[in-house]
Amino acid sequence: MRRPTVLATIFLASSALVAGCAAPAAVTWTFPPPQSAPPGSVAVGSASPAPSNGAAAVAGTVEVSAFDLGFTPTSTTVDAPGRYAVTLKNTGQTPHDLTFADGTTTGPVDAGASKTVEVAVPGGGITFLCSIPGHAAAGMQGTIEIKGATAGGDGHGGPAPDTGTVKPDPAAPAYKLYDATAPKVLDGTTHDIDLVVEEKLMTVGQTADGGFVQAVWTFNGTVPGPVIRVHIGDTIRIHLKNPATNKLSHSVDFHASQVAWNDEMTSIEPGKEKLYEWKADYAGVWMYHCGTAPALHHIANGMYGMVIVEPKGGFKPVDHEFALVQSEWYLGPQGQPVDLTKAATGNPAPDFVVFNGVANQYKDNPLKVATGKTVRIFVLDAGPNIDSSFHIVGTIFNTVIKEGIQLTPDNVGHFGSQAVDLSPAQGAIIEFTTPEDGLYPVVTHAFNFVGRGALGLVQAGDGDPKK
């Protein structure tokens, strides 16, 4: 007799959540600088603020230009310590700011605009960066130095932030279960779909000691975004909306579409919306994601989803259908966005590898099927970095459609498949049946990630093979 419960026990024993390795700090202070402009900052072209009684007079001016994603110059020198009027000119396409190690900031500066702020430059100089999430880690950092001195030498930047393991928060809210049931194909041939960007807090994993909350960026409030299922030949009209309450510019890139990158895929600022229209010319499982720079950060922080395009005539009916997206979390501090520095390393070591956004959620809440019935799973590896070796213990895939290549049950030789290898942004459709009541672990066969959250269960019948 097959013993799926023994196999499940092996995987359950290895499913403790493992926090990731420490990563080098990208900034030098121990607290996030304020995002809004301080009372002393003024727009270029207006009168400079008069110094308050006893305040030092402005010793000179400094100009820094921001582009996507960098500053020029990255290092500038002044003759002596003192109070300087520093102007940020944004020549890029998205908002940037200039934030100093003492917390002084211009606040967000829109593309094509400028702002000036007065900052005290001490004897050891001072560092600055763009505090918009991901921009500093992508290279938007710089210094104002004093002739003959090194910026930050007097400790005004403070010690490097703690980059040790992110600790679980006992007060973190419980995670919200993502329904893995695949949606039905949309009716009609033209579909108007709202994709609303929501920046929110989300619990991405839990242990007995507490949860891990990240400030994620989402499509329609979920990670991954909604599964969009259409027929080949359909027209899809995506209404991308970035509410004014958000902080960042965002965009969307549908891999199932054929459109110019610098047309529909361009970014929109908070308070804006745009139409992205495309035709489903090819069948398959496709990724969509935010492509705003740095795209790595936007994907790693939750902005991805699945499109299913059915072939002509549709898929044959099956008894159960699910949609699973594998992805990674590179934990930042509790309540903050993910750590871009971790995600950008050449040998990435994610803290969690997950199905549908939350570590181990389908271990806690198995996917229930009837024993011996047909099961179809749409699978996507959203990455952004790690390959998937998708495998369900105790089953053999009798049907696999991977990136348009098909394995069907009637193949000559009666070959089957044990695992489906997917690189980031690749998708597949797999089908199988469960031979008896029991539990069938869903994993990536890269087992170093199973203990980091890449574990679910398919429960056939009551889950007990002995009854």
Residue pairs with C-beta under 8 A, 6 or more apart in sequence:
1 436
1 465
2 394
2 435
2 436
2 438
2 465
3 438
3 465
4 393
4 394
4 436
4 438
4 439
4 440
4 465
5 438
5 439
5 463
5 464
5 465
7 393
7 394
7 439
7 440
7 441
8 393
8 438
8 439
8 440
8 441
8 457
11 393
11 441
11 443
11 450
11 455
12 363
12 455
14 447
14 450
14 451
14 455
15 360
15 363
15 450
15 451
15 453
15 455
16 207
16 451
17 205
17 206
17 207
17 352
17 359
17 360
17 451
17 452
17 453
18 351
18 451
18 452
19 165
19 166
19 331
19 351
20 165
20 166
20 330
20 331
20 342
20 349
20 350
20 351
21 342
21 349
22 163
22 164
22 165
23 163
23 339
23 341
23 342
23 345
24 163
24 341
25 160
25 161
25 163
25 341
26 136
26 137
26 141
26 340
26 341
27 129
27 136
27 141
27 161
28 101
28 127
28 152
28 157
28 158
28 159
28 160
29 101
29 157
29 158
29 161
30 158
30 159
30 160
30 161
30 162
32 131
32 336
33 99
33 100
33 103
33 105
33 131
34 103
34 105
35 97
35 105
35 107
35 108
35 131
35 247
36 105
36 107
37 105
37 106
37 107
37 115
37 117
38 103
38 104
38 105
38 107
38 117
40 49
40 104
40 117
40 118
41 105
41 106
41 107
41 115
41 116
41 117
41 118
42 48
42 49
42 115
42 116
42 117
43 113
43 114
43 115
43 116
44 87
44 89
44 114
44 115
44 116
45 114
48 58
48 85
48 116
48 118
49 118
51 57
51 58
51 83
55 83
56 82
56 83
56 120
57 83
58 82
58 83
58 84
58 85
58 118
59 78
59 80
59 82
59 83
59 84
60 78
60 79
60 82
60 84
60 85
61 84
61 85
61 86
61 87
62 76
62 78
62 84
62 85
62 86
62 87
62 144
63 86
63 87
63 89
64 71
64 72
64 73
64 76
64 86
64 87
64 88
64 89
64 98
64 128
64 142
65 71
65 72
65 88
65 89
65 90
65 91
66 88
66 89
66 90
66 91
66 92
66 96
66 98
66 109
66 130
66 140
67 91
67 92
68 92
68 93
68 94
68 293
69 92
69 130
69 135
69 138
69 139
69 140
69 293
69 294
70 139
70 140
71 128
71 130
71 140
71 141
71 142
73 142
74 141
74 142
74 143
75 142
75 143
75 144
75 145
75 151
76 142
76 143
76 144
76 145
77 144
77 145
77 146
77 147
78 84
78 121
78 144
78 145
78 146
78 147
79 146
79 147
80 146
80 147
81 121
81 122
81 123
81 146
82 120
82 121
83 118
83 119
83 120
83 121
84 118
84 119
84 121
84 144
85 116
85 117
85 118
86 98
86 116
86 117
86 118
86 119
86 144
87 114
87 115
87 116
88 96
88 97
88 98
88 106
88 109
88 114
88 115
88 116
88 117
89 114
90 96
90 109
90 110
90 111
90 112
90 113
90 114
91 112
92 111
93 111
93 267
94 111
94 248
94 249
94 267
94 269
94 292
94 293
95 108
95 109
95 110
95 111
95 132
95 248
95 249
95 269
96 108
96 109
96 130
96 132
96 135
96 140
97 105
97 106
97 107
97 108
97 109
97 130
97 131
97 132
98 105
98 106
98 109
98 115
98 117
98 128
98 130
99 105
99 106
99 128
99 129
99 130
99 131
100 119
100 126
100 127
100 128
101 126
101 127
101 128
101 152
101 156
101 157
101 158
102 119
102 120
102 126
102 156
104 117
104 118
104 119
104 120
105 117
105 131
106 115
106 116
106 117
107 115
108 132
108 247
109 115
110 269
111 269
119 126
119 144
120 126
121 144
121 146
122 154
122 156
123 146
123 149
123 153
123 154
124 146
124 149
124 150
124 151
124 152
124 153
124 154
124 155
124 156
125 143
125 144
125 145
125 146
125 149
125 150
125 151
125 152
125 153
126 143
126 144
126 151
126 152
126 156
126 157
127 141
127 142
127 143
127 151
127 152
127 157
128 141
128 142
128 143
128 144
129 135
129 136
129 140
129 141
129 142
130 136
130 140
130 141
132 247
132 248
133 215
133 247
133 248
133 297
133 301
133 336
133 337
133 340
134 294
134 297
134 298
134 301
134 337
134 340
135 294
137 294
137 297
137 339
137 340
137 341
137 344
138 293
138 294
138 297
138 340
143 151
143 152
144 151
145 151
161 333
166 212
166 331
166 332
166 333
166 334
166 351
167 210
167 334
168 206
168 207
168 209
168 210
168 211
168 212
169 210
169 211
169 212
169 213
169 334
170 209
170 210
171 210
172 203
172 206
172 210
172 211
172 212
172 213
172 334
173 203
173 211
173 213
174 203
174 206
174 211
175 202
175 203
175 204
175 205
175 206
175 211
175 358
175 361
176 202
176 203
176 358
177 358
177 361
177 365
178 222
178 223
178 224
178 356
178 357
178 358
178 361
180 322
180 323
180 324
180 355
180 356
180 362
180 367
181 321
181 322
181 323
182 227
182 229
182 308
182 321
182 322
182 323
182 376
182 378
183 226
183 227
183 229
183 323
184 229
185 229
185 230
185 231
185 308
185 310
185 314
186 228
186 229
186 230
186 234
188 234
189 231
189 233
189 234
189 235
190 234
190 235
190 237
191 228
191 230
191 234
191 235
191 236
191 237
192 237
192 239
193 228
193 236
193 237
193 238
193 239
194 220
194 239
194 241
195 219
195 220
195 225
195 226
195 238
195 239
195 240
195 241
195 252
196 219
196 220
196 221
196 241
196 243
197 217
197 218
197 219
197 240
197 241
197 242
197 243
197 246
197 250
197 303
198 217
198 218
198 219
198 220
198 221
198 243
198 246
199 215
199 216
199 217
199 218
199 246
199 247
199 248
200 215
200 216
200 218
200 221
201 213
201 214
201 215
201 216
201 335
202 213
202 214
202 216
202 218
202 223
202 302
202 357
203 211
203 212
203 213
203 358
204 212
204 213
204 214
204 216
204 223
204 329
204 331
204 352
204 354
204 357
204 358
204 359
205 211
205 212
205 329
205 351
205 352
205 354
205 358
205 359
205 360
205 453
206 212
206 359
206 360
212 329
212 331
212 334
212 351
212 352
213 334
213 335
214 301
214 302
214 329
214 331
214 332
214 335
214 336
214 337
214 338
215 301
215 332
215 335
215 336
215 337
216 223
216 301
216 302
216 337
216 338
217 248
217 250
217 290
217 298
217 301
217 302
217 303
217 337
218 225
218 302
218 303
219 225
219 226
219 252
219 290
219 303
219 305
220 226
222 357
223 302
223 304
223 327
223 356
223 357
224 302
224 304
224 305
224 306
224 325
224 327
224 356
224 357
224 382
225 288
225 303
225 304
225 305
226 305
227 305
227 306
227 307
227 308
227 323
227 378
228 236
228 288
228 305
228 306
228 307
228 308
229 307
229 308
229 310
230 236
230 280
230 307
230 308
230 309
230 310
231 280
231 309
231 310
231 312
231 314
232 280
232 281
232 282
232 283
232 309
232 310
232 311
232 312
233 279
233 280
233 281
233 312
234 279
234 280
234 309
235 277
235 278
235 279
235 280
236 254
236 257
236 277
236 278
236 279
236 280
237 275
237 276
237 277
238 252
238 254
238 275
238 276
238 277
238 278
239 273
239 274
239 275
240 250
240 251
240 252
240 268
240 273
240 274
240 275
240 276
241 273
242 249
242 250
242 268
242 269
242 270
242 271
242 272
242 273
243 270
243 271
244 270
244 271
245 270
246 270
247 270
248 270
248 292
249 267
249 268
249 269
249 270
249 292
250 267
250 268
250 290
250 292
250 298
250 303
251 265
251 266
251 267
251 268
251 290
251 291
251 292
252 265
252 276
252 288
252 289
252 290
252 291
253 261
253 265
253 288
253 289
253 290
253 291
254 276
254 278
254 286
254 288
254 307
255 286
255 287
255 288
255 307
255 425
256 278
256 280
256 282
256 284
256 286
256 288
256 307
256 309
257 264
257 276
257 278
257 279
258 278
258 279
258 281
259 265
259 276
259 278
261 291
264 274
264 275
264 276
264 277
264 278
265 276
265 291
266 274
267 291
267 292
268 274
280 309
282 309
282 404
283 309
283 310
283 311
283 312
283 404
284 309
284 401
284 403
284 404
284 427
285 306
285 307
285 308
285 378
285 379
285 380
285 427
285 428
285 429
286 306
286 307
286 308
286 309
286 380
286 427
287 304
287 305
287 306
287 307
287 380
287 382
287 425
287 427
288 304
288 305
288 306
288 307
289 295
289 298
289 299
289 303
289 304
289 305
289 382
290 298
290 299
290 303
290 304
291 298
292 298
294 340
296 340
296 343
296 344
296 384
297 337
297 338
297 340
297 343
299 382
299 383
299 384
300 328
300 329
300 330
300 338
300 340
300 343
300 384
301 337
301 338
302 357
304 325
304 327
304 382
305 325
306 323
306 325
306 378
306 380
306 427
308 323
308 378
315 376
315 429
318 373
318 374
318 375
318 376
318 431
319 369
319 370
319 373
319 374
319 375
320 367
320 369
320 370
320 373
320 374
320 375
320 376
321 375
321 376
321 377
321 378
322 367
322 375
322 376
322 377
322 378
323 356
323 377
323 378
323 380
324 355
324 356
324 377
324 378
324 379
324 380
324 442
324 456
325 355
325 356
325 357
325 379
325 380
325 381
325 382
326 353
326 354
326 355
326 379
326 380
326 381
326 382
326 386
326 388
326 390
326 422
326 444
326 454
327 353
327 354
327 357
327 381
327 382
327 383
327 384
328 343
328 348
328 350
328 352
328 353
328 354
328 383
328 384
328 385
328 386
329 338
329 350
329 351
329 352
329 353
329 354
329 359
329 453
330 338
330 339
330 340
330 342
330 343
330 348
330 350
330 351
331 338
331 339
331 342
331 351
331 352
332 338
332 339
342 348
342 349
342 350
342 351
343 350
343 384
343 385
348 385
348 386
350 385
350 386
350 449
350 452
351 452
352 359
352 452
352 453
353 386
353 444
353 449
353 452
353 453
353 454
354 360
354 361
354 453
354 454
355 361
355 362
355 442
355 454
355 456
356 362
358 453
359 452
359 453
360 453
360 455
360 456
361 456
362 442
362 455
362 456
362 457
363 455
363 456
363 457
366 439
366 456
366 457
366 458
366 459
366 463
367 442
367 456
367 457
367 458
367 459
368 458
368 459
369 375
369 434
369 458
369 459
369 460
370 460
370 461
371 434
371 435
371 436
371 437
371 460
371 461
372 433
372 434
372 435
372 436
372 460
373 433
373 434
374 431
374 433
375 431
375 432
375 433
375 434
375 458
376 399
376 429
376 430
376 431
377 429
377 430
377 431
378 427
378 428
378 429
379 388
379 390
379 420
379 422
379 427
379 428
379 429
379 430
380 422
380 426
380 427
380 428
381 387
381 388
381 390
381 422
381 423
381 424
381 425
381 426
381 427
382 424
382 425
383 423
383 424
383 425
384 424
385 424
386 424
386 446
386 449
387 421
387 422
387 423
387 424
387 446
388 420
388 421
388 422
388 444
388 446
389 419
389 420
389 421
389 422
389 444
389 445
389 446
390 419
390 420
390 421
390 422
390 428
390 430
390 444
390 445
391 418
391 419
391 420
391 442
391 443
391 444
391 445
392 432
392 440
392 441
392 442
392 443
392 458
393 440
393 441
393 443
394 434
394 435
394 438
394 440
394 441
395 432
395 433
395 434
395 435
395 440
395 458
396 416
396 417
396 418
396 432
397 407
397 416
397 417
397 418
397 420
397 430
397 431
397 432
398 409
398 416
398 417
398 431
398 432
398 433
399 406
399 407
399 408
399 409
399 429
399 430
399 431
399 432
400 406
400 407
400 417
400 420
400 428
400 429
400 430
400 431
401 407
401 428
401 429
402 420
402 422
402 426
402 427
402 428
402 429
403 426
403 427
403 428
407 415
407 416
407 417
417 430
419 445
420 428
420 430
422 428
434 440
434 458
434 460
436 460
436 461
436 465
437 460
437 461
437 462
437 463
437 464
437 465
437 467
438 459
438 460
438 461
438 463
438 464
438 465
439 457
439 458
439 459
439 460
439 463
440 457
440 458
440 459
440 460
441 455
441 456
441 457
441 458
442 455
442 456
442 457
442 458
443 450
443 454
443 455
443 456
444 450
444 454
446 454
